[in-house]
Every structure is written in C-alpha cells, then in structure tokens.
C-alpha cells in the first residue's frame, strides 16, 4: 500500500498533457513528425528506424499538486495530503503515456511525390481522474458530510497497453497543399476501463424518520471492464503472452490519422491533424465487474417478537445483508464484450519561416517549397479524454544551425503549467540521426517541484534528397 | 567508426546534461510511514417503537417487565475494525409517553452469549402522557472498545417497573454510533 501511495503521489507530481509531442511536431527532418501529422511537410526521402530505438517517449504526471507539495521535508504530511484532497477536483487527472517504436521505416515513391511510411509501435496510456468524493469519504468519513452526496461518477479510470501497426501516405496535392493519412490496426494487450459510472452514496439526517440517519445508495451503476487481464491474473500468463498479443491480439481495433500542411505564402504555413480516430473491440479474455441498483437503510429495526423476557434471535443482520445484496448486486464474473474509443488528438499550427532558405534559391527537390533555417510559430493541441478535452498551446522557435544540428525550443501553456519550457536537440551525422527532447527543463534541477515532464529520444537512419 | 563515435559522444553529452542537471531534492519519501487515514463514520444502529399493544400479553402484576430483542452485528469483531477502531460514541434518543419508570439496557454479547459491555440509561417517564425526550451519549473508553470488539451481537432491553397504573403509551428509540478509525499501517 505504501508503494502504491509513493507511486501515485510521484505521478501526482509531474503532470503532463500526456501525448502532446509539441517538440516533434512540424520538425520536418524527423520521421516522427509524420506520427503527429501524416500530412506534414518533410525533408527526407527515406528513413529506417533502429529497431526498438527509433522512437521512445514517456510522459507522466497529474494536475494540481507536485511531489514536493506532498513530500516536502518538515511539517505534517497528513495536513498536506488533506489540503491536496480538498484542493484537487474531479477533473484533475493522473496521466501516463509511453510509446516505443519497434519498427519504423518509410520511403518516397520513385514514380510519384508520395511518401509512404509504416511501422509498429507499442503504447501504454493511463488516465485516472482524481476520485475526489471517494477520497474524501475514505480520508474523512461521512460524519462531517451528512446530507452531502458522494458521487460514484468521480471514479473514472482508463488504462491500456496496445501495439499499433500503421501505414501512412503523405501526398502533395499541389504546391500549396500536402495531405496525408495513416491507417492503423490496434492490438490490445491489456485494457482496463471504468468510466461513465453513476450513482451517489449519501447519509441523510432524518429528523422526522424512524432513526437519526438514513444511508442511501441511489442509482448506482459502477462498472469496470477488463480485457487481456484475466489470463495474466488468473492463469499466470507470462511475458510471452504479452509479446504474442503485441504481434497478433484477439482484441482488435482500427483507426486512422489525417493531416495536412497548407503553404499560405513564401513564409507562412499552416498545419492541422487528427490522430487516432478509432476504436478497439474487446471480445476475448474478458472480465467485467459491476455494482448496480439502489438501497437505503435506517439501521436495524428491532421487532421484539417475544416481549416478555424474550430470547428469540431474529436474524436482522442476515436480512440486512440479503436486502443489500438483492438491491445492490455485485457481479464479478461477467464476460461482456465492450468497445473503447482511442483518445483522439487534434493538432494545429501556424508557422513563419525566415532567414536562410535551406532549399536554396531554386528549390528543385521539394516542389519549390521554401524551407527556412529559422521558424517561429504557434501550435494548439487537444486530446479527448473521458471527461472532455485537455488542451495545450505552444509557442516555439525552431532553428537549423547547420547540417548536423537542429534545435527547437518551446513554451507550452496548459491547464496545469504556465512555465513549461521544452528543448529538442536533433543531430544528424551522415545519415544517422539522434534526437532527444525534454520539456519542463526549468524544473529539471528539482523534478519534485515539476508539474509536468516528458522525454523523447530516438535513433534512426534518415536519407536526404540527393 | 569515426562517425559512430561522434554520435555516441553527442548522445552521451546530451544525456549527461539531462541526468546531471535533473534531480529530486527537498523531499522525504520516508514520510509515507507517517501517513494516517482517520475517517469518522456515522452509522445508524438500532431503532424501534413499542406501544401499549406490546404489553397486552404481559402479566402487569410483575414488578419488573423486560422487553428484549437481539441482533447480530457481525462487523464489531471484524479484524479490520478491531485493529483500527480508536474511538466509539453511542448516541441514543428516546421519545416516551409511558408513565412508568423505564431503563434502556444495551448489551454487547459475544458468540458464547457472554455480555462484553453494557450501556444503560434511565428513560424519562411521562406523568401526563406528553412526549418526554431522553438523550443519552456514551463515549466508550479504550477498555470498552476492546470489549465490544469481542462482541458480535447487541441485545437491547427496555426494563419497565410497574407502578400499579395501567401500561399505556408509546416509546420510540433511535440510535447511532460514531466510529473514529485510524489506519496508519498502509
């Protein structure tokens, strides 16, 4: 339990609008830009990722408080936890996202201007909203919250481990417009989903009732769906099972990405993309849990069946349990199919390039599109989560210093942080590219105080146009 | 090979910068040992109403009449409760119109039928048939809590002492328990 608290609080500390890859977006000489915008403008004609190393990203965190807020030295940790519980609300979330590219490659068609890219990546995505009412009930109890409803809807958790086969096409429609699309086949390895819960628990004062208090559960509908978990928990399936599912899972899904880049004039471009429009259909290796119904009790009403020195023992307790179970049945052996929607992401940007035109005065390799050494711009990002959209806005300066080094510096503002500075370093020597990106670098001197952090890096071969 | 070494150098440099500049300071994760959850739970206990009809079959010539009923309360001796219960307050409220002298006696009993703790209080009698309210609160001592944590039944008695007058009236009892729990070994 202590380990769970440490892990949770450690994440509560470092929030991220996870999956926002603002440092890689619009970086036209990195193939990873195609994963956030399949219609991105690109400056290479072939790429081959180093297997398992071509792209790795991890981001984790939650909104509201930092590790330091809870675990700072001195003072009373219980007071700080209590303050945090009451300060956070049920829209604050704990988020983890991790991606690992297993295979990645792409090539430009010899016959058209199309660029094809494909690969396989593994992704872990977890979001758990802060269950404020449940936390208060657990931490404080109900004594100070008579007539206050505790909402079961505060329980909202979605976690998945998947692998994704993908194939994308990036196509130039005209000198001004480039579009792209990517088809995706999702393989679910493990999924846990408990969202859209309903109902309340409330302790009512009943001055005109038969007892001081009445305890009510109203309209409970709390469901947890799992797929892929039962074989690991009940059957002790090992890592081999997970690898097998990553390659071919019984729980499949389909989806797509679309994106575009529009060249407004010689200096201005605009982009937009929608990523992961899709769903996964969970039909095998299922286990569902459900608590539903309504129930209320005033306590145990004694009937005094044998008034005079009676010793009869009426089974009130058993009756209470039976009534509870009858009215609030808990089912833990269901195997019902269900569908989960992928967290769809939206990107948009406006970019102005200036300075040296990297394509030269006469660009004959990229359909005449100018490509500047220095770019500044703004990006917008949003991701659809169970309780609505989470968004972020980014300003950036992107500079190609020479053939070997490119940097991008970002300032990102979101609901959780207003001091998120990120930095990308991408170096390319001959065809070998290494990139490393991290955000919230201002907090790297003490990550305990950070409210967001993410790291991305990759190794790959990138072939420039001849 | 020369290029490879240059790549490695660059990556090493960048990684080193991040690793050497990043750290987690001024925090003490050992404080998790100090985390204590201390919820206070208000829970209904027993309630009942007795009236004249409950005494119709009673020999009113007896000096003392006891009305008794028992219920199991399985949670009392639950390990979870036993290990974390630090304070219990019992609240009773009785509305009475009987004119006789009355006592309420609540006995917490173990599985062998042995009384572990008895809580009793006088109920205000009604001289004229009007409703007389009695409120009684008992905060259990540590010893009392230990006693009820060995119990799994509650026997409640209303003891009426006759006074020669007819037994007429109504008595309603309400009760709740306020449990203060403390979970420190998380």
Boltz contact constraints between the chains, C-beta under 6 A:
constraints:
  - contact:
      token1: [A, 1]
      token2: [B, 186]
      max_distance: 6.0
  - contact:
      token1: [A, 2]
      token2: [B, 32]
      max_distance: 6.0
  - contact:
      token1: [A, 2]
      token2: [B, 186]
      max_distance: 6.0
  - contact:
      token1: [A, 5]
      token2: [B, 32]
      max_distance: 6.0
  - contact:
      token1: [A, 6]
      token2: [B, 29]
      max_distance: 6.0
  - contact:
      token1: [A, 6]
      token2: [B, 32]
      max_distance: 6.0
  - contact:
      token1: [A, 67]
      token2: [B, 27]
      max_distance: 6.0
  - contact:
      token1: [A, 68]
      token2: [B, 27]
      max_distance: 6.0
  - contact:
      token1: [A, 71]
      token2: [B, 27]
      max_distance: 6.0
  - contact:
      token1: [A, 71]
      token2: [B, 28]
      max_distance: 6.0
  - contact:
      token1: [A, 71]
      token2: [B, 29]
      max_distance: 6.0
  - contact:
      token1: [A, 71]
      token2: [B, 31]
      max_distance: 6.0
  - contact:
      token1: [A, 73]
      token2: [B, 26]
      max_distance: 6.0
  - contact:
      token1: [A, 73]
      token2: [B, 28]
      max_distance: 6.0
  - contact:
      token1: [A, 77]
      token2: [B, 31]
      max_distance: 6.0
  - contact:
      token1: [A, 77]
      token2: [B, 34]
      max_distance: 6.0
  - contact:
      token1: [A, 78]
      token2: [B, 36]
      max_distance: 6.0
  - contact:
      token1: [A, 139]
      token2: [B, 37]
      max_distance: 6.0
  - contact:
      token1: [A, 140]
      token2: [B, 39]
      max_distance: 6.0
  - contact:
      token1: [A, 141]
      token2: [B, 39]
      max_distance: 6.0
  - contact:
      token1: [A, 141]
      token2: [B, 40]
      max_distance: 6.0
  - contact:
      token1: [A, 141]
      token2: [B, 41]
      max_distance: 6.0
  - contact:
      token1: [A, 142]
      token2: [B, 41]
      max_distance: 6.0
  - contact:
      token1: [A, 142]
      token2: [B, 42]
      max_distance: 6.0
  - contact:
      token1: [A, 143]
      token2: [B, 40]
      max_distance: 6.0
  - contact:
      token1: [A, 143]
      token2: [B, 42]
      max_distance: 6.0
  - contact:
      token1: [A, 210]
      token2: [B, 47]
      max_distance: 6.0
  - contact:
      token1: [A, 211]
      token2: [B, 44]
      max_distance: 6.0
  - contact:
      token1: [A, 211]
      token2: [B, 47]
      max_distance: 6.0
  - contact:
      token1: [A, 211]
      token2: [B, 174]
      max_distance: 6.0
  - contact:
      token1: [A, 212]
      token2: [B, 174]
      max_distance: 6.0
  - contact:
      token1: [A, 212]
      token2: [B, 176]
      max_distance: 6.0
  - contact:
      token1: [A, 213]
      token2: [B, 44]
      max_distance: 6.0
  - contact:
      token1: [A, 213]
      token2: [B, 176]
      max_distance: 6.0
  - contact:
      token1: [A, 298]
      token2: [B, 44]
      max_distance: 6.0
  - contact:
      token1: [A, 299]
      token2: [B, 44]
      max_distance: 6.0
  - contact:
      token1: [A, 299]
      token2: [B, 45]
      max_distance: 6.0
  - contact:
      token1: [A, 299]
      token2: [B, 46]
      max_distance: 6.0
  - contact:
      token1: [A, 299]
      token2: [B, 47]
      max_distance: 6.0
  - contact:
      token1: [A, 300]
      token2: [B, 46]
      max_distance: 6.0
  - contact:
      token1: [A, 300]
      token2: [B, 71]
      max_distance: 6.0
  - contact:
      token1: [A, 301]
      token2: [B, 47]
      max_distance: 6.0
  - contact:
      token1: [A, 301]
      token2: [B, 48]
      max_distance: 6.0
  - contact:
      token1: [A, 302]
      token2: [B, 46]
      max_distance: 6.0
  - contact:
      token1: [A, 302]
      token2: [B, 48]
      max_distance: 6.0
  - contact:
      token1: [A, 302]
      token2: [B, 69]
      max_distance: 6.0
  - contact:
      token1: [A, 304]
      token2: [B, 67]
      max_distance: 6.0
  - contact:
      token1: [A, 304]
      token2: [B, 69]
      max_distance: 6.0
  - contact:
      token1: [A, 307]
      token2: [B, 54]
      max_distance: 6.0
  - contact:
      token1: [A, 307]
      token2: [B, 67]
      max_distance: 6.0
  - contact:
      token1: [A, 308]
      token2: [B, 58]
      max_distance: 6.0
  - contact:
      token1: [A, 309]
      token2: [B, 66]
      max_distance: 6.0
  - contact:
      token1: [A, 310]
      token2: [B, 68]
      max_distance: 6.0
  - contact:
      token1: [A, 313]
      token2: [B, 70]
      max_distance: 6.0
  - contact:
      token1: [A, 316]
      token2: [B, 71]
      max_distance: 6.0
  - contact:
      token1: [A, 317]
      token2: [B, 71]
      max_distance: 6.0
  - contact:
      token1: [A, 317]
      token2: [B, 72]
      max_distance: 6.0
  - contact:
      token1: [A, 317]
      token2: [B, 74]
      max_distance: 6.0
  - contact:
      token1: [A, 425]
      token2: [B, 14]
      max_distance: 6.0
  - contact:
      token1: [A, 427]
      token2: [B, 10]
      max_distance: 6.0
  - contact:
      token1: [A, 429]
      token2: [B, 3]
      max_distance: 6.0
  - contact:
      token1: [A, 429]
      token2: [B, 6]
      max_distance: 6.0
  - contact:
      token1: [A, 429]
      token2: [B, 7]
      max_distance: 6.0
  - contact:
      token1: [A, 430]
      token2: [B, 3]
      max_distance: 6.0
  - contact:
      token1: [A, 432]
      token2: [B, 7]
      max_distance: 6.0
  - contact:
      token1: [A, 434]
      token2: [B, 7]
      max_distance: 6.0
  - contact:
      token1: [A, 434]
      token2: [B, 11]
      max_distance: 6.0
  - contact:
      token1: [A, 436]
      token2: [B, 14]
      max_distance: 6.0
  - contact:
      token1: [A, 444]
      token2: [B, 21]
      max_distance: 6.0
  - contact:
      token1: [A, 444]
      token2: [B, 22]
      max_distance: 6.0
  - contact:
      token1: [A, 446]
      token2: [B, 25]
      max_distance: 6.0
  - contact:
      token1: [A, 447]
      token2: [B, 22]
      max_distance: 6.0
  - contact:
      token1: [A, 447]
      token2: [B, 24]
      max_distance: 6.0
  - contact:
      token1: [A, 448]
      token2: [B, 24]
      max_distance: 6.0
  - contact:
      token1: [A, 448]
      token2: [B, 27]
      max_distance: 6.0
